[in-house]
Amino acid sequence: MSHVAPANFQALDQRFAGLDLNQGAVNPHGVDPKSQQERYVPPHLRSRPGPPPPHGRGGYHDHGYNQQRDFQHREPYRDGFYQQQPNFYGGYPPRGGGRPYYGGGQYYGGGRGGGNSWRDRGDNRGPPPTRGSGNDYNRVTQPPPEDWSKLLPKNDRIERELFNKHNTGINFDKYEDIPVEATGQDVPKNIESFSDCELGEILCNNVELANYSKPTPVQKYAIPIVKKKRDLMACAQTGSGKTAAFLIPILSRIFEEGPPPLPDARHQGRRKQFPHCLVLAPTRELACQIFEESRKFSYRSYVRPCVVYGGADIGGQLKELDRGCHLLVATPGRLVDMLDRGRVGLDSCKFLVLDEADRMLDMGFEPQIRRIVDQDTMPKAGERQTLMFSATFPKEIQMLARDFLVNYIFLAVGRVGSTSENITQKTVWVDEYDKRSFLLDLLNASGPKSLTLVFVETKKGADALDDFLHGEGWYATSIHGDRSQREREAALGSFKSGRTPILVATAVAARGLDIPNVRHVINFDMPTDIEEYVHRIGRTGRVGHTGLATSFFNEKNRNVAKDLVELLSESRQEVPSWLESIAFESHQNSGRSRGRSRHSAGGFGSRDYRQQPHHRGGGGGGAHYGYGGGAGGYWNPGRYSGGNASQDWWN
């Protein structure tokens, strides 16, 4: 048996005596220290000051212990709630004793540390992640609501991230002749430059950084309409600048008016966010693009945008929401999930934007949209401001607008892509078995570095064509609904950068994607309706640039022949004689009694339905930009306006 152990025990006793476990519990009256029930303080923490008294529950769930997790009883609470008032975003004051206006204080809920930035989550966690709202200003004190118009200090890193990705290169002069018509009561006067509208120093600075030299037609009309607090329905194609048309005036009003009062949040949950503006988009790609634009225009402000969408980790999105959210961009399905979880409240939503509204209905989102707008806590129509934007507004969408909008203004903007000279549209007859060889001929003619977007109808077809192009030595990638969000973002990034200049896509990429410098769009498979065709070719010729759109047409596509001829005639494009013959045959076979085509005036594609006659037949109403006029009981492929003799807008 070893005789060393007793000596070791003596040495340990001496070390424990040196630790003085009752240090700080000096009792001059000779009372037993154990009776004072002092907690044990580890040696490495004894040089630090004692913890401050608890100041609310911040963003953590506590399970019967106080905020410092020291296993004391929760005396400062009564009936499960701390008696301080909840903060501005429905959370409670920070656990670090932060002052109002920052660090999770009165105006930014969900904060953990009481630090000097509402984005700082405390606990000495270091700088925030690089991917944020663009408004991560550490050591900046949050001002009162009336000071939200103040321009915050410059952040070089964020500014480079937001504005140096690529120069917009917008050819604004191409917009000068695009026609615009606004209908409704007391339409505000349009602006000619951004200086005509008082945007404030924050937006003036960010508009300049974004290289916006002058407003596009939709911006000239939409900005003053939104600033005057009017509801708006705008028919404008993606690529016309419509995202900025609603973000700029909405943010301007938020900066001017400050945040609205929030509901009593004591029974709402500690981490619930109440955005002031909600933007709904049909796809995650479009939602991310709107989010990135909102980051640009809210740069150097206290407004924090967030984005939520399906197909991605919901945990990361919940963490971003916990850090504060004033402007929320969402897809309908994911937003319903957030509402059901109690993480988002719409009580204080002053602005509702539905972007690509027709696409959302086509994708079956109408139940979710109605649940969000009508069956939740969102303010009713008239109490909020509602804006609807899309490239087309068929009659069904316009009728739906009656439920969401009040005394709205209808804005019809001549389509920048399909009806202007920006895009040269070519339609060629290609049999199914010849499509791949014809595609290779087009790619060889375009050059290896020209960005080309190829649309197919099926996911399987996208993967097959992608593999075929790789086998032929072309750098190509693909996106479709079965690819993960990470894979889709990687594919889009590779395409935009030019590493893979050919992108094969299904319709998931056709709506709302902001892909600059696409020179050629190829409809490898023709879409089944003309509205989808319009959105596809709108990926090129964006914001004033020129582009080429080539469509492979064969026997399978007879159903769109008539609408395609009308569209090509409207936009002064070449119409092959064989296509006119097919269109006429299709019309004859379908029977004249079946009425107008979906794309023509009968569909109210870009006209205010409130001005439409409520009877059928006859010569039709007045034409607007060649869209108007009834079919008059017959079809004339040479005149898009039907039986009406009004002149098309380009003549």
Secondary structure, 3 states (H helix, E strand, C coil): CCCCHHHHHHHHHHHHHHHCCCCCCCCCCCCCHHHHCCCCCCHHHCCCCCCCCCCCCCCCCCCCCCCCCCCCCCCCEECCEECCCCCCCCCCCCCCCCCCCCCCCCCCCCCCCCCCCCCCCCCCCCCCCCCCCCCCCCCCCCCCHHHCCCCCCCCHHHHHHHHCCCCCCCCHHHHCCCCEEEECCCCCCCCCCHHHCCCCHHHHHHHHHCCCCCCCHHHHHHHHHHHCCCCEEEECCCCCCHHHHHHHHHHHHHHHHCCCCCCCCCCCCCCCECCCEEEECCCHHHHHHHHHHHHHHCCCCCCCEEEECCCCCHHHHHHHHHCCCCEEEECHHHHHHHHHHCCECCCCCCEEEEECHHHHHHCCCHHHHHHHHHCCCCCCECCEEEEEEECCCCHHHHHHHHHHCCCCEEEEECCCCCCCCCEEEEEEECCHHHHHHHHHHHHHHHCCCCCEEEECCCHHHHHHHHHHHHHCCCCEEEECCCCCHHHHHHHHHHHHHCCCCEEEECHHHCCCCCCCCCCEEEECCCCCCHHHHHHHHCCCCHHHCCEEEEEEECHHHHHHHHHHHHHHHHCCCCCCHHHHHHHHHHHHHHCHHHCCCCCCHHHCCCCCHHHCCCCCCCCCCCCCCCCCCCCCCCCCCCCCCCCCCCCCCCC
